[in-house]
């Protein structure tokens, strides 16, 4: 007798769906900070570019950590 396929938990689905937002949200925060610092200090576009790069690096590191944690938590039978 066949067993029914396992349904993934809602928590796991929410975690997986959030991975797509990690990188763009980090970039958006970097752009937001850089834009307002440039506007306040009059250094247009230096800080915007610096914080954009920091946002990209931060997003990639966060995404890599999240994927590494996901791969570690995933059991071989899933």
N, CA, C and O atoms as a Tinker XYZ file with bonds, in Angstrom:
   312  protein
     1  N      0.842000   -1.175000    0.000000    73     2
     2  CA     0.000000    0.000000    0.000000    64     1     3
     3  C      0.888000    1.239000    0.000000    63     2     4     5
     4  O      1.812000    1.346000    0.806000    81     3
     5  N      0.606000    2.175000   -0.906000    73     3     6
     6  CA     1.406000    3.388000   -1.030000    64     5     7
     7  C      1.010000    4.388000    0.038000    63     6     8     9
     8  O     -0.159000    4.519000    0.402000    81     7
     9  N      2.026000    5.095000    0.531000    73     7    10
    10  CA     1.754000    6.156000    1.490000    64     9    11
    11  C      1.521000    7.452000    0.708000    63    10    12    13
    12  O      2.135000    7.657000   -0.339000    81    11
    13  N      0.653000    8.315000    1.198000    73    11    14
    14  CA     0.412000    9.578000    0.492000    64    13    15
    15  C      1.663000   10.455000    0.554000    63    14    16    17
    16  O      2.419000   10.378000    1.523000    81    15
    17  N      1.890000   11.286000   -0.464000    73    15    18
    18  CA     3.069000   12.151000   -0.449000    64    17    19
    19  C      2.973000   13.154000    0.694000    63    18    20    21
    20  O      1.892000   13.628000    1.043000    81    19
    21  N      4.130000   13.462000    1.263000    73    19    22
    22  CA     4.169000   14.422000    2.373000    64    21    23
    23  C      3.980000   15.833000    1.853000    63    22    24    25
    24  O      4.566000   16.223000    0.843000    81    23
    25  N      3.160000   16.587000    2.550000    73    23    26
    26  CA     2.973000   17.989000    2.203000    64    25    27
    27  C      3.965000   18.819000    3.000000    63    26    28    29
    28  O      4.134000   18.593000    4.198000    81    27
    29  N      4.617000   19.766000    2.365000    73    27    30
    30  CA     5.545000   20.614000    3.120000    64    29    31
    31  C      4.767000   21.494000    4.099000    63    30    32    33
    32  O      3.635000   21.894000    3.824000    81    31
    33  N      5.362000   21.778000    5.197000    73    31    34
    34  CA     4.693000   22.605000    6.189000    64    33    35
    35  C      4.606000   24.048000    5.694000    63    34    36    37
    36  O      5.394000   24.478000    4.852000    81    35
    37  N      3.653000   24.773000    6.221000    73    35    38
    38  CA     3.482000   26.173000    5.829000    64    37    39
    39  C      4.686000   27.010000    6.243000    63    38    40    41
    40  O      5.041000   27.980000    5.573000    81    39
    41  N      5.302000   26.631000    7.341000    73    39    42
    42  CA     6.489000   27.356000    7.797000    64    41    43
    43  C      7.611000   27.233000    6.780000    63    42    44    45
    44  O      8.291000   28.215000    6.482000    81    43
    45  N      7.807000   26.042000    6.250000    73    43    46
    46  CA     8.853000   25.795000    5.257000    64    45    47
    47  C      8.559000   26.577000    3.973000    63    46    48    49
    48  O      9.466000   27.150000    3.369000    81    47
    49  N      7.295000   26.596000    3.563000    73    47    50
    50  CA     6.923000   27.350000    2.367000    64    49    51
    51  C      7.141000   28.854000    2.550000    63    50    52    53
    52  O      7.601000   29.534000    1.632000    81    51
    53  N      6.816000   29.360000    3.716000    73    51    54
    54  CA     7.028000   30.778000    3.996000    64    53    55
    55  C      8.518000   31.107000    3.988000    63    54    56    57
    56  O      8.929000   32.153000    3.486000    81    55
    57  N      9.310000   30.215000    4.542000    73    55    58
    58  CA    10.759000   30.422000    4.564000    64    57    59
    59  C     11.331000   30.435000    3.146000    63    58    60    61
    60  O     12.152000   31.289000    2.811000    81    59
    61  N     10.902000   29.502000    2.331000    73    59    62
    62  CA    11.390000   29.439000    0.954000    64    61    63
    63  C     10.950000   30.645000    0.139000    63    62    64    65
    64  O     11.720000   31.160000   -0.672000    81    63
    65  N      9.735000   31.092000    0.344000    73    63    66
    66  CA     9.252000   32.236000   -0.427000    64    65    67
    67  C      9.946000   33.535000   -0.006000    63    66    68    69
    68  O     10.027000   34.473000   -0.799000    81    67
    69  N     10.435000   33.599000    1.208000    73    67    70
    70  CA    11.118000   34.815000    1.658000    64    69    71
    71  C     12.511000   34.954000    1.059000    63    70    72    73
    72  O     13.067000   36.052000    1.066000    81    71
    73  N     13.090000   33.877000    0.545000    73    71    74
    74  CA    14.431000   33.955000   -0.041000    64    73    75
    75  C     14.472000   34.901000   -1.233000    63    74    76    77
    76  O     15.492000   35.542000   -1.481000    81    75
    77  N     13.390000   34.990000   -1.957000    73    75    78
    78  CA    13.343000   35.877000   -3.112000    64    77    79
    79  C     13.326000   37.347000   -2.756000    63    78    80    81
    80  O     13.564000   38.192000   -3.619000    81    79
    81  N     13.054000   37.668000   -1.519000    73    79    82
    82  CA    13.000000   39.066000   -1.088000    64    81    83
    83  C     14.268000   39.529000   -0.376000    63    82    84    85
    84  O     14.428000   40.720000   -0.109000    81    83
    85  N     15.156000   38.611000   -0.072000    73    83    86
    86  CA    16.352000   38.968000    0.700000    64    85    87
    87  C     17.236000   39.944000   -0.072000    63    86    88    89
    88  O     17.595000   41.001000    0.448000    81    87
    89  N     17.582000   39.602000   -1.290000    73    87    90
    90  CA    18.487000   40.443000   -2.076000    64    89    91
    91  C     17.870000   41.790000   -2.441000    63    90    92    93
    92  O     18.503000   42.817000   -2.197000    81    91
    93  N     16.665000   41.838000   -3.014000    73    91    94
    94  CA    16.108000   43.156000   -3.371000    64    93    95
    95  C     15.868000   44.069000   -2.167000    63    94    96    97
    96  O     16.022000   45.286000   -2.276000    81    95
    97  N     15.499000   43.503000   -1.035000    73    95    98
    98  CA    15.263000   44.358000    0.126000    64    97    99
    99  C     16.566000   44.945000    0.655000    63    98   100   101
   100  O     16.590000   46.095000    1.094000    81    99
   101  N     17.642000   44.178000    0.620000    73    99   102
   102  CA    18.940000   44.701000    1.058000    64   101   103
   103  C     19.414000   45.816000    0.129000    63   102   104   105
   104  O     19.951000   46.825000    0.586000    81   103
   105  N     19.216000   45.633000   -1.158000    73   103   106
   106  CA    19.605000   46.669000   -2.116000    64   105   107
   107  C     18.761000   47.925000   -1.904000    63   106   108   109
   108  O     19.287000   49.037000   -1.945000    81   107
   109  N     17.467000   47.755000   -1.679000    73   107   110
   110  CA    16.584000   48.910000   -1.468000    64   109   111
   111  C     16.986000   49.694000   -0.225000    63   110   112   113
   112  O     16.972000   50.925000   -0.242000    81   111
   113  N     17.342000   49.003000    0.847000    73   111   114
   114  CA    17.767000   49.690000    2.062000    64   113   115
   115  C     19.055000   50.464000    1.808000    63   114   116   117
   116  O     19.190000   51.607000    2.245000    81   115
   117  N     20.001000   49.846000    1.105000    73   115   118
   118  CA    21.247000   50.539000    0.779000    64   117   119
   119  C     21.010000   51.774000   -0.074000    63   118   120   121
   120  O     21.605000   52.824000    0.173000    81   119
   121  N     20.148000   51.657000   -1.073000    73   119   122
   122  CA    19.835000   52.816000   -1.920000    64   121   123
   123  C     19.146000   53.919000   -1.133000    63   122   124   125
   124  O     19.440000   55.100000   -1.320000    81   123
   125  N     18.233000   53.537000   -0.257000    73   123   126
   126  CA    17.507000   54.508000    0.565000    64   125   127
   127  C     18.478000   55.289000    1.464000    63   126   128   129
   128  O     18.421000   56.517000    1.525000    81   127
   129  N     19.355000   54.577000    2.149000    73   127   130
   130  CA    20.322000   55.233000    3.039000    64   129   131
   131  C     21.269000   56.114000    2.235000    63   130   132   133
   132  O     21.522000   57.261000    2.606000    81   131
   133  N     21.791000   55.582000    1.137000    73   131   134
   134  CA    22.722000   56.361000    0.315000    64   133   135
   135  C     22.090000   57.605000   -0.264000    63   134   136   137
   136  O     22.721000   58.662000   -0.289000    81   135
   137  N     20.860000   57.505000   -0.730000    73   135   138
   138  CA    20.166000   58.655000   -1.308000    64   137   139
   139  C     19.994000   59.771000   -0.285000    63   138   140   141
   140  O     20.291000   60.932000   -0.566000    81   139
   141  N     19.514000   59.414000    0.900000    73   139   142
   142  CA    19.269000   60.456000    1.888000    64   141   143
   143  C     20.549000   61.015000    2.488000    63   142   144   145
   144  O     20.592000   62.192000    2.846000    81   143
   145  N     21.586000   60.208000    2.608000    73   143   146
   146  CA    22.869000   60.755000    3.061000    64   145   147
   147  C     23.460000   61.690000    2.009000    63   146   148   149
   148  O     24.016000   62.733000    2.353000    81   147
   149  N     23.347000   61.330000    0.736000    73   147   150
   150  CA    23.817000   62.210000   -0.336000    64   149   151
   151  C     23.050000   63.524000   -0.345000    63   150   152   153
   152  O     23.635000   64.593000   -0.520000    81   151
   153  N     21.756000   63.442000   -0.160000    73   151   154
   154  CA    20.923000   64.647000   -0.147000    64   153   155
   155  C     21.284000   65.538000    1.039000    63   154   156   157
   156  O     21.353000   66.760000    0.907000    81   155
   157  N     21.512000   64.925000    2.185000    73   155   158
   158  CA    21.814000   65.669000    3.409000    64   157   159
   159  C     23.220000   66.283000    3.364000    63   158   160   161
   160  O     23.422000   67.423000    3.780000    81   159
   161  N     24.187000   65.507000    2.851000    73   159   162
   162  CA    25.573000   65.965000    2.851000    64   161   163
   163  C     26.000000   66.627000    1.542000    63   162   164   165
   164  O     27.082000   67.210000    1.470000    81   163
   165  N     25.170000   66.545000    0.515000    73   163   166
   166  CA    25.502000   67.149000   -0.772000    64   165   167
   167  C     26.631000   66.442000   -1.504000    63   166   168   169
   168  O     27.433000   67.088000   -2.177000    81   167
   169  N     26.700000   65.149000   -1.383000    73   167   170
   170  CA    27.782000   64.383000   -2.009000    64   169   171
   171  C     27.289000   63.539000   -3.176000    63   170   172   173
   172  O     27.878000   62.501000   -3.479000    81   171
   173  N     26.227000   63.966000   -3.828000    73   171   174
   174  CA    25.576000   63.197000   -4.894000    64   173   175
   175  C     26.576000   62.769000   -5.963000    63   174   176   177
   176  O     27.327000   63.646000   -6.391000    81   175
   177  N     26.676000   61.596000   -6.423000    73   175   178
   178  CA    26.071000   60.309000   -6.114000    64   177   179
   179  C     27.006000   59.370000   -5.371000    63   178   180   181
   180  O     26.809000   58.156000   -5.410000    81   179
   181  N     28.014000   59.895000   -4.698000    73   179   182
   182  CA    29.056000   59.062000   -4.091000    64   181   183
   183  C     28.481000   58.076000   -3.073000    63   182   184   185
   184  O     28.699000   56.870000   -3.191000    81   183
   185  N     27.764000   58.568000   -2.094000    73   183   186
   186  CA    27.247000   57.681000   -1.045000    64   185   187
   187  C     26.154000   56.759000   -1.566000    63   186   188   189
   188  O     25.979000   55.651000   -1.060000    81   187
   189  N     25.422000   57.212000   -2.570000    73   187   190
   190  CA    24.418000   56.349000   -3.185000    64   189   191
   191  C     25.085000   55.105000   -3.776000    63   190   192   193
   192  O     24.604000   53.988000   -3.588000    81   191
   193  N     26.173000   55.302000   -4.476000    73   191   194
   194  CA    26.891000   54.179000   -5.068000    64   193   195
   195  C     27.534000   53.290000   -4.009000    63   194   196   197
   196  O     27.513000   52.064000   -4.119000    81   195
   197  N     28.104000   53.916000   -2.984000    73   195   198
   198  CA    28.745000   53.144000   -1.903000    64   197   199
   199  C     27.713000   52.273000   -1.196000    63   198   200   201
   200  O     27.952000   51.085000   -0.975000    81   199
   201  N     26.585000   52.843000   -0.844000    73   199   202
   202  CA    25.578000   52.071000   -0.122000    64   201   203
   203  C     24.853000   51.084000   -1.025000    63   202   204   205
   204  O     24.341000   50.075000   -0.541000    81   203
   205  N     24.797000   51.352000   -2.328000    73   203   206
   206  CA    24.263000   50.370000   -3.262000    64   205   207
   207  C     25.145000   49.121000   -3.260000    63   206   208   209
   208  O     24.644000   48.000000   -3.175000    81   207
   209  N     26.444000   49.318000   -3.354000    73   207   210
   210  CA    27.376000   48.184000   -3.338000    64   209   211
   211  C     27.292000   47.450000   -1.999000    63   210   212   213
   212  O     27.285000   46.219000   -1.970000    81   211
   213  N     27.229000   48.188000   -0.901000    73   211   214
   214  CA    27.091000   47.545000    0.412000    64   213   215
   215  C     25.788000   46.764000    0.515000    63   214   216   217
   216  O     25.760000   45.693000    1.122000    81   215
   217  N     24.716000   47.276000   -0.063000    73   215   218
   218  CA    23.438000   46.573000   -0.069000    64   217   219
   219  C     23.505000   45.279000   -0.870000    63   218   220   221
   220  O     22.963000   44.256000   -0.450000    81   219
   221  N     24.172000   45.321000   -2.027000    73   219   222
   222  CA    24.323000   44.119000   -2.844000    64   221   223
   223  C     25.138000   43.065000   -2.098000    63   222   224   225
   224  O     24.755000   41.896000   -2.050000    81   223
   225  N     26.256000   43.479000   -1.520000    73   223   226
   226  CA    27.111000   42.541000   -0.778000    64   225   227
   227  C     26.357000   41.966000    0.417000    63   226   228   229
   228  O     26.401000   40.760000    0.662000    81   227
   229  N     25.676000   42.815000    1.149000    73   227   230
   230  CA    24.901000   42.360000    2.300000    64   229   231
   231  C     23.808000   41.389000    1.882000    63   230   232   233
   232  O     23.598000   40.367000    2.535000    81   231
   233  N     23.116000   41.702000    0.802000    73   231   234
   234  CA    22.059000   40.822000    0.314000    64   233   235
   235  C     22.579000   39.473000   -0.127000    63   234   236   237
   236  O     21.969000   38.444000    0.164000    81   235
   237  N     23.705000   39.466000   -0.831000    73   235   238
   238  CA    24.289000   38.200000   -1.275000    64   237   239
   239  C     24.755000   37.349000   -0.095000    63   238   240   241
   240  O     24.567000   36.132000   -0.084000    81   239
   241  N     25.360000   37.995000    0.893000    73   239   242
   242  CA    25.787000   37.247000    2.085000    64   241   243
   243  C     24.592000   36.684000    2.846000    63   242   244   245
   244  O     24.626000   35.540000    3.300000    81   243
   245  N     23.550000   37.473000    2.985000    73   243   246
   246  CA    22.352000   37.003000    3.681000    64   245   247
   247  C     21.689000   35.860000    2.927000    63   246   248   249
   248  O     21.236000   34.888000    3.531000    81   247
   249  N     21.634000   35.980000    1.615000    73   247   250
   250  CA    21.047000   34.930000    0.793000    64   249   251
   251  C     21.867000   33.647000    0.880000    63   250   252   253
   252  O     21.307000   32.555000    0.982000    81   251
   253  N     23.186000   33.777000    0.841000    73   251   254
   254  CA    24.047000   32.597000    0.941000    64   253   255
   255  C     23.879000   31.920000    2.300000    63   254   256   257
   256  O     23.812000   30.693000    2.379000    81   255
   257  N     23.809000   32.718000    3.375000    73   255   258
   258  CA    23.603000   32.141000    4.712000    64   257   259
   259  C     22.264000   31.433000    4.819000    63   258   260   261
   260  O     22.173000   30.343000    5.384000    81   259
   261  N     21.229000   32.052000    4.277000    73   259   262
   262  CA    19.893000   31.454000    4.347000    64   261   263
   263  C     19.837000   30.152000    3.553000    63   262   264   265
   264  O     19.263000   29.167000    4.016000    81   263
   265  N     20.428000   30.144000    2.363000    73   263   266
   266  CA    20.429000   28.924000    1.552000    64   265   267
   267  C     21.279000   27.832000    2.194000    63   266   268   269
   268  O     20.929000   26.653000    2.135000    81   267
   269  N     22.385000   28.219000    2.801000    73   267   270
   270  CA    23.233000   27.239000    3.496000    64   269   271
   271  C     22.472000   26.623000    4.669000    63   270   272   273
   272  O     22.533000   25.413000    4.890000    81   271
   273  N     21.758000   27.461000    5.417000    73   271   274
   274  CA    20.967000   26.968000    6.544000    64   273   275
   275  C     19.839000   26.056000    6.050000    63   274   276   277
   276  O     19.530000   25.042000    6.676000    81   275
   277  N     19.230000   26.430000    4.923000    73   275   278
   278  CA    18.158000   25.606000    4.352000    64   277   279
   279  C     18.689000   24.239000    3.919000    63   278   280   281
   280  O     18.058000   23.213000    4.173000    81   279
   281  N     19.836000   24.232000    3.274000    73   279   282
   282  CA    20.407000   22.965000    2.801000    64   281   283
   283  C     20.828000   22.088000    3.972000    63   282   284   285
   284  O     20.731000   20.863000    3.892000    81   283
   285  N     21.295000   22.700000    5.059000    73   283   286
   286  CA    21.710000   21.938000    6.240000    64   285   287
   287  C     20.479000   21.329000    6.943000    63   286   288   289
   288  O     20.525000   20.190000    7.407000    81   287
   289  N     19.389000   22.095000    7.012000    73   287   290
   290  CA    18.191000   21.627000    7.699000    64   289   291
   291  C     17.406000   20.602000    6.898000    63   290   292   293
   292  O     16.644000   19.816000    7.461000    81   291
   293  N     17.592000   20.610000    5.584000    73   291   294
   294  CA    16.825000   19.699000    4.730000    64   293   295
   295  C     17.366000   18.275000    4.886000    63   294   296   297
   296  O     18.564000   18.033000    4.738000    81   295
   297  N     16.485000   17.365000    5.181000    73   295   298
   298  CA    16.929000   15.969000    5.329000    64   297   299
   299  C     17.001000   15.305000    3.954000    63   298   300   301
   300  O     16.335000   15.761000    3.025000    81   299
   301  N     17.782000   14.252000    3.802000    73   299   302
   302  CA    17.941000   13.614000    2.501000    64   301   303
   303  C     16.659000   13.019000    1.927000    63   302   304   305
   304  O     16.548000   12.890000    0.708000    81   303
   305  N     15.700000   12.658000    2.752000    73   303   306
   306  CA    14.484000   12.032000    2.230000    64   305   307
   307  C     13.446000   13.032000    1.759000    63   306   308   309
   308  O     12.405000   12.624000    1.244000    81   307
   309  N     13.692000   14.349000    1.917000    73   307   310
   310  CA    12.725000   15.363000    1.472000    64   309   311
   311  C     12.892000   15.666000    0.021000    63   310   312
   312  O     12.164000   16.495000   -0.525000    81   311
